[in-house]
Amino acid sequence: MPNARKEPIEKASAAEPIRELLANEIGYAGVGRVLKTVRKYLGMDVAFITQFREADRIFETVDAEPGAPLQAGFTMPLDEGYCLKVVRGEIPQVLPDTSQSPAAMAIPETAMVPIGSHLGVPIVLEGGEIYGTLCCFSYRPDPTLGERELKMLRAFAEVMAARISESRGIQKNRARRVGEIRNAIAGDAPRMVYQPVYRLSTGEIAGFECLSRFDMEPYQSPDKWFAMAQEVGLGRELELLAIEKALVALHRLPGGLFLGINSSPELIVSGALAAVLEGVDLSRFLLEITEHAVVADYERLVSALQPLRERGLRIAIDDAGAGYASMLHIVNLHPDLIKLDMSLTQHIDTDPRRRALARAMIAFAREIGSLICAEGVESEKELEMLRSLGVEKAQGYNLSKPLSLEDAMRLLDRQTLAPTA
């Protein structure tokens, strides 16, 4: 016998619009569980969602009593059964008793299953595209089925259509982003630039940080390019490409200078970074891990870094002071260099709070055996204040903007800062 209708849904639908109720329930419980609830409320034996394809239809989601003739994943020719005929209007959307419908009785499945009563509505996406159908049936006739039950099924179909359209939009957006990343790589992106890092005690260039630039649409900051690549599964590929390009500079720079490269924790623990750095003199490398990088497992990260550090690799925590995560990085990774975020260094000459925090970071660094580098230095007064506080290294537009490799080599030939008095 068909299941008795459930009172709780009826009461809820009276208190708020059915569509809103179903949308909330789908978000909370998932399509399968809500389909079960709808089926039981309607007193039907089988409920399902089909997707129309070129020549057939696939049963995407099925909820049924034990022993039902349908399962998720089944396919049937598109012109067989009820679904396409419901969409075309060849059989009514609500059939309390299929024996009273000559069109339904002409469908072989009506007698084979058997189907005694049937409800079916099309799932119509934005723009009018027919995605498939939402249907349910009982093995026996149900004379109580009518417009009320059909409205509920239509409401569920509308909610499903909205979810499917949203999912398609996400997929389309992902495909667009993948294309943008692929186009950027095909266009020789990223372009590498090199920003000098100065030793403040002598005014000499201590090394260069390698930075990525993207000279194509969408015009956005490098961190957004890398975040976009990460979102679509191309983060590792883009990171490795940037690092491989940065390595070119190592053979041009004098032996006493370091080369700073950025890496995500995910790339490090994957082992892909170690493979790229195989055979490279790591004593000349400074690996920078940004404050914004999420570390899921510090123990695993430390373990992956250990063999590289044994070969001379040094570790820097980038953007320190920009947030709480940088302190976790410092405590767990024992960096050789702590880079003060530009939010601390800018206006440090006039802001006593920034100076106080910088002093604390400098004292902390000395206590754990790390050096301090100030990022984003944009004025001579900021530079002098940082020197007076005991900061060892600095970089920023006041000292030098990021340069092409050729310009960086020319800078090495002609420019140093005045040594501290």
C-alpha positions as a printed Julia matrix, in Angstrom:
421×3 Matrix{Float64}:
  0.0    0.0     0.0
  1.19   3.56   -0.59
  2.82   5.27    2.36
  0.67   7.58    4.46
  1.38  11.26    3.94
  3.48  12.95    6.59
  1.87  15.74    8.58
  5.05  17.75    9.52
  5.74  18.84    5.94
  2.14  19.87    5.46
  2.3   22.11    8.53
  5.64  23.59    7.52
  4.43  24.37    4.01
  1.57  26.32    5.49
  3.95  28.4     7.57
  6.35  29.37    4.76
  6.58  29.04    0.96
  7.2   25.46   -0.17
 10.1   26.5    -2.4
 11.98  28.16    0.45
 11.36  25.17    2.69
 12.66  22.71    0.11
 15.66  24.89   -0.76
 16.65  25.0     2.9
 16.13  21.28    3.32
 18.21  20.43    0.22
 21.04  22.61    1.46
 20.95  20.93    4.85
 20.16  17.31    4.08
 21.01  16.78    0.42
 18.9   15.89   -2.6
 18.53  12.18   -1.79
 17.11  12.67    1.67
 14.73  15.41    0.58
 13.57  13.25   -2.34
 12.76  10.52    0.17
 10.79  12.97    2.29
  8.81  14.18   -0.72
  8.09  10.61   -1.85
  6.84   9.55    1.56
  4.74  12.66    1.94
  3.09  11.97   -1.39
  2.57   8.33   -0.45
  4.43   7.0    -3.5
  6.62   3.91   -3.87
  9.32   5.32   -6.17
 10.65   8.85   -6.78
 13.47   9.81   -9.13
 15.24  12.57  -11.01
 16.27  11.96  -14.61
 18.61  13.86  -16.9
 17.87  13.93  -20.62
 20.81  13.23  -22.89
 21.03  13.09  -26.68
 19.54   9.62  -27.09
 18.71   8.44  -23.59
 17.91   9.51  -20.07
 19.82   8.61  -16.93
 18.27   8.14  -13.52
 20.47  10.46  -11.46
 18.81  10.08   -8.06
 16.33   7.39   -7.05
 14.51   6.84   -3.79
 12.27   3.81   -3.48
 10.85   1.14   -1.27
 12.86  -2.14   -1.23
 12.56  -4.22   -4.38
 11.92  -1.28   -6.71
 12.68  -1.81  -10.42
 14.85   1.36  -10.66
 18.27   2.29   -9.31
 20.44   5.38   -9.65
 22.62   5.13  -12.73
 20.1    3.21  -14.85
 19.61   4.48  -18.4
 16.67   4.14  -20.79
 16.05   5.32  -24.34
 14.7    8.84  -24.26
 11.46   8.01  -26.04
 10.55   5.09  -23.77
  8.55   5.39  -20.57
  6.77   8.42  -19.16
  9.35  11.2   -18.89
  9.52  12.62  -22.41
  5.77  12.22  -22.83
  5.21  14.26  -19.66
  7.43  17.03  -21.03
  5.64  17.0   -24.39
  2.23  17.01  -22.74
  1.31  13.65  -24.25
  0.26  12.37  -20.81
 -0.97  14.46  -17.86
  1.51  15.5   -15.14
 -0.77  13.97  -12.51
 -2.34  10.54  -13.07
 -4.26   9.28  -10.02
 -5.17   6.1   -11.93
 -3.16   5.14  -15.01
 -5.85   2.69  -16.11
 -8.04   5.68  -16.94
 -5.45   7.09  -19.38
 -5.19   5.4   -22.8
 -1.82   7.12  -23.38
 -0.44   5.73  -20.12
 -1.8    2.26  -20.82
 -0.04   2.28  -24.19
  3.33   2.53  -22.39
  4.66  -1.01  -21.75
  6.14  -0.08  -18.35
  2.66   0.7   -17.01
  1.79  -2.98  -16.93
  5.32  -4.35  -16.48
  6.27  -2.42  -13.33
  3.27  -1.92  -12.66
  2.52   1.82  -12.41
 -0.86   2.48  -10.84
 -0.53   6.25  -10.27
  2.06   8.74  -11.5
  3.25  12.3   -10.91
  5.83  13.9   -13.2
  7.07  17.43  -13.97
  9.87  18.78  -16.14
 12.98  20.34  -14.59
 13.39  23.59  -16.53
 16.69  25.46  -16.25
 17.34  29.17  -16.76
 16.73  30.08  -20.37
 14.08  27.42  -20.79
 16.35  24.39  -21.28
 14.73  21.1   -20.25
 17.19  19.3   -18.01
 15.04  16.24  -17.35
 12.16  15.3   -15.09
 11.19  14.8   -11.49
  8.76  11.89  -11.22
  7.25   9.54   -8.7
  4.81   6.69   -8.94
  2.9    4.14   -6.9
  2.23   0.53   -7.84
 -1.48   1.11   -7.17
 -3.9    3.87   -8.12
 -4.23   6.77   -5.67
 -7.43   8.76   -6.23
 -6.33  11.41   -3.7
 -3.57  12.72   -5.99
 -4.38  16.13   -7.37
 -3.28  19.71   -7.89
 -2.01  20.1    -4.33
  0.48  17.24   -4.71
  1.47  18.46   -8.15
  2.27  21.93   -6.79
  4.64  20.42   -4.27
  6.43  18.41   -6.95
  6.71  21.49   -9.16
  8.18  23.46   -6.27
 10.82  20.78   -5.71
 11.56  20.74   -9.46
 12.07  24.53   -9.43
 14.47  24.29   -6.5
 16.37  21.5    -8.25
 16.53  23.55  -11.46
 18.02  26.48   -9.53
 20.62  24.21   -7.93
 21.54  22.63  -11.27
 21.84  26.06  -12.93
 24.06  27.22  -10.07
 26.24  24.14  -10.39
 26.56  24.64  -14.12
 27.56  28.24  -13.53
 30.28  27.11  -11.15
 31.52  24.56  -13.66
 31.5   27.14  -16.44
 33.4   29.6   -14.26
 35.94  26.91  -13.39
 36.43  26.07  -17.07
 36.96  29.77  -17.81
 39.58  30.04  -15.08
 41.37  26.92  -16.26
 41.48  28.47  -19.73
 42.9   31.72  -18.35
 45.63  29.86  -16.47
 46.47  27.74  -19.51
 46.55  30.83  -21.73
 48.83  32.6   -19.27
 51.25  29.67  -19.25
 51.13  29.43  -23.05
 51.9   33.16  -23.16
 55.12  32.6   -21.19
 53.7   33.72  -17.85
 54.66  34.33  -15.21
 57.35  36.9   -15.91
 59.95  36.87  -13.16
 61.28  40.01  -11.52
 63.87  40.36   -8.79
 63.68  42.77   -5.87
 66.97  43.52   -4.08
 67.23  42.83   -0.37
 69.8   45.09    1.31
 72.01  44.44    4.32
 71.49  47.62    6.35
 74.77  47.49    8.27
 76.86  47.79    5.09
 74.44  49.01    2.44
 75.25  46.02    0.25
 72.79  43.88   -1.64
 72.44  40.6     0.25
 70.21  38.87   -2.27
 67.06  39.07   -4.37
 63.49  37.95   -3.85
 61.96  36.43   -6.98
 58.46  37.71   -7.72
 55.95  36.74  -10.41
 54.18  39.14  -12.74
 51.28  38.42  -15.1
 50.98  40.75  -18.08
 47.62  39.62  -19.45
 43.93  39.6   -18.68
 42.43  39.3   -16.2
 44.67  42.04  -14.82
 45.01  41.15  -11.15
 47.7   40.78   -8.52
 50.0   37.72   -8.63
 48.57  36.31   -5.4
 45.13  36.22   -7.04
 46.56  34.39  -10.06
 48.09  31.73   -7.81
 44.92  31.49   -5.71
 42.86  31.05   -8.88
 45.22  28.32  -10.09
 44.93  26.58   -6.71
 41.14  26.67   -6.86
 41.03  24.88  -10.24
 43.73  22.3    -9.47
 46.6   24.01  -11.32
 48.3   25.61   -8.31
 51.18  23.16   -8.17
 51.86  23.43  -11.9
 51.95  27.24  -11.82
 54.12  27.35   -8.69
 56.66  24.92  -10.14
 56.81  26.9   -13.37
 57.55  30.11  -11.44
 60.27  28.39   -9.4
 61.89  26.86  -12.49
 61.96  30.3   -14.11
 63.43  31.85  -10.96
 66.25  29.31  -10.95
 67.62  30.85  -14.14
 68.94  33.77  -12.08
 71.05  31.55   -9.84
 73.7   31.08  -12.51
 73.94  34.84  -13.11
 74.18  36.08   -9.54
 77.5   36.3    -7.68
 78.07  33.41   -5.31
 77.62  35.42   -2.12
 74.04  36.46   -2.88
 70.95  34.49   -1.96
 67.88  33.94   -4.11
 64.51  34.08   -2.34
 61.69  31.99   -3.79
 58.12  31.59   -2.56
 56.48  28.22   -2.02
 53.21  26.99   -0.61
 53.24  24.32    2.12
 51.27  22.02   -0.21
 54.04  22.11   -2.82
 56.68  21.35   -0.21
 54.94  18.34    1.34
 54.08  16.96   -2.1
 57.79  16.34   -2.78
 57.57  18.22   -6.1
 59.71  21.1    -4.81
 62.49  18.77   -3.68
 62.5   17.18   -7.14
 62.92  20.57   -8.84
 65.74  21.52   -6.45
 67.62  18.25   -6.91
 71.3   19.02   -7.59
 70.91  22.76   -6.83
 73.18  24.49   -4.31
 70.57  25.17   -1.64
 72.93  27.22    0.51
 72.1   30.08   -1.84
 68.34  29.69   -1.48
 65.91  31.31    0.9
 62.53  29.58    0.82
 59.76  32.0     1.77
 56.48  30.75    3.24
 53.81  33.41    3.39
 51.82  34.22    6.51
 48.66  33.61    4.48
 49.57  30.0     3.66
 47.46  27.51    5.6
 49.48  24.68    7.16
 47.32  21.65    7.87
 50.1   19.51    9.38
 53.23  21.23   10.71
 54.89  17.92   11.58
 54.6   16.75    8.0
 55.87  20.09    6.68
 58.87  20.11    9.01
 59.68  16.55    7.94
 59.56  17.51    4.25
 61.81  20.53    4.84
 64.41  18.68    6.92
 66.43  17.09    4.07
 66.44  20.4     2.22
 67.67  22.27    5.28
 70.41  19.69    5.71
 71.58  20.69    2.24
 71.78  24.33    3.31
 68.3   25.67    2.52
 67.22  28.58    4.69
 63.61  29.33    5.61
 61.89  32.7     5.81
 58.42  33.52    7.13
 56.95  36.15    4.83
 54.44  38.86    5.84
 55.09  38.36    9.56
 52.79  40.52   11.66
 49.99  40.5     9.09
 48.01  37.95   11.11
 48.02  35.22   13.71
 49.23  32.5    11.34
 52.71  34.0    11.03
 53.37  33.37   14.71
 52.36  29.72   14.31
 54.72  29.44   11.33
 57.57  30.96   13.34
 57.06  28.74   16.39
 56.75  25.54   14.37
 59.22  26.09   11.52
 62.14  27.83   13.32
 62.89  30.21   10.42
 66.3   31.7     9.64
 64.68  34.96    8.59
 61.47  36.72    9.68
 60.16  39.26    7.19
 58.15  42.07    8.74
 55.0   42.78    6.77
 54.71  46.19    5.14
 51.71  46.95    7.36
 54.25  47.2    10.22
 57.1   48.93    8.43
 55.14  51.68    6.69
 54.92  54.83    8.85
 57.02  53.15   11.53
 58.91  56.44   11.91
 55.75  58.24   13.08
 53.66  55.5    14.69
 54.79  54.42   18.18
 52.53  51.33   18.11
 54.22  49.99   15.0
 57.62  50.69   16.57
 56.64  48.86   19.74
 55.47  45.81   17.82
 58.57  45.87   15.61
 60.82  46.04   18.7
 59.02  43.03   20.15
 59.43  41.06   16.91
 63.12  41.98   16.72
 63.73  40.91   20.31
 61.81  37.7    19.72
 63.82  36.96   16.56
 67.1   37.44   18.4
 65.93  35.17   21.18
 65.28  32.3    18.75
 68.31  32.98   16.54
 66.51  34.47   13.53
 67.26  37.62   11.56
 64.75  40.34   10.64
 64.04  41.73    7.18
 61.66  44.68    6.74
 59.4   44.59    3.68
 57.7   47.49    1.92
 60.11  50.24    2.96
 58.92  53.33    1.09
 60.69  56.3     2.67
 64.13  57.25    3.9
 62.75  58.04    7.37
 61.25  54.57    7.64
 64.61  53.1     6.62
 66.5   55.11    9.23
 64.06  54.1    11.96
 64.4   50.44   11.02
 68.17  50.76   11.17
 67.98  52.33   14.61
 65.77  49.49   15.83
 68.35  46.93   14.76
 66.69  45.48   11.64
 69.33  43.59    9.65
 67.84  43.58    6.14
 65.26  45.55    4.17
 63.54  45.74    0.81
 60.98  48.08   -0.71
 60.39  50.73   -3.34
 62.48  53.29   -1.45
 65.44  50.98   -1.99
 64.57  49.46   -5.36
 61.51  48.32   -7.23
 61.47  44.73   -8.58
 63.74  44.51  -11.63
 64.22  42.35  -14.67
 67.19  40.01  -14.37
 69.26  42.17  -16.71
 68.49  45.33  -14.71
 69.29  43.48  -11.48
 72.71  42.56  -12.87
 73.38  46.18  -13.85
 72.3   47.31  -10.38
 74.87  44.99   -8.82
 77.56  46.68  -10.85
 76.8   50.22   -9.77
 74.64  50.62   -6.68
 74.97  50.16   -2.95
 73.4   52.0    -0.05
 75.5   54.29    2.07
 76.8   52.21    5.02
 75.38  53.0     8.4
 77.27  55.59   10.42
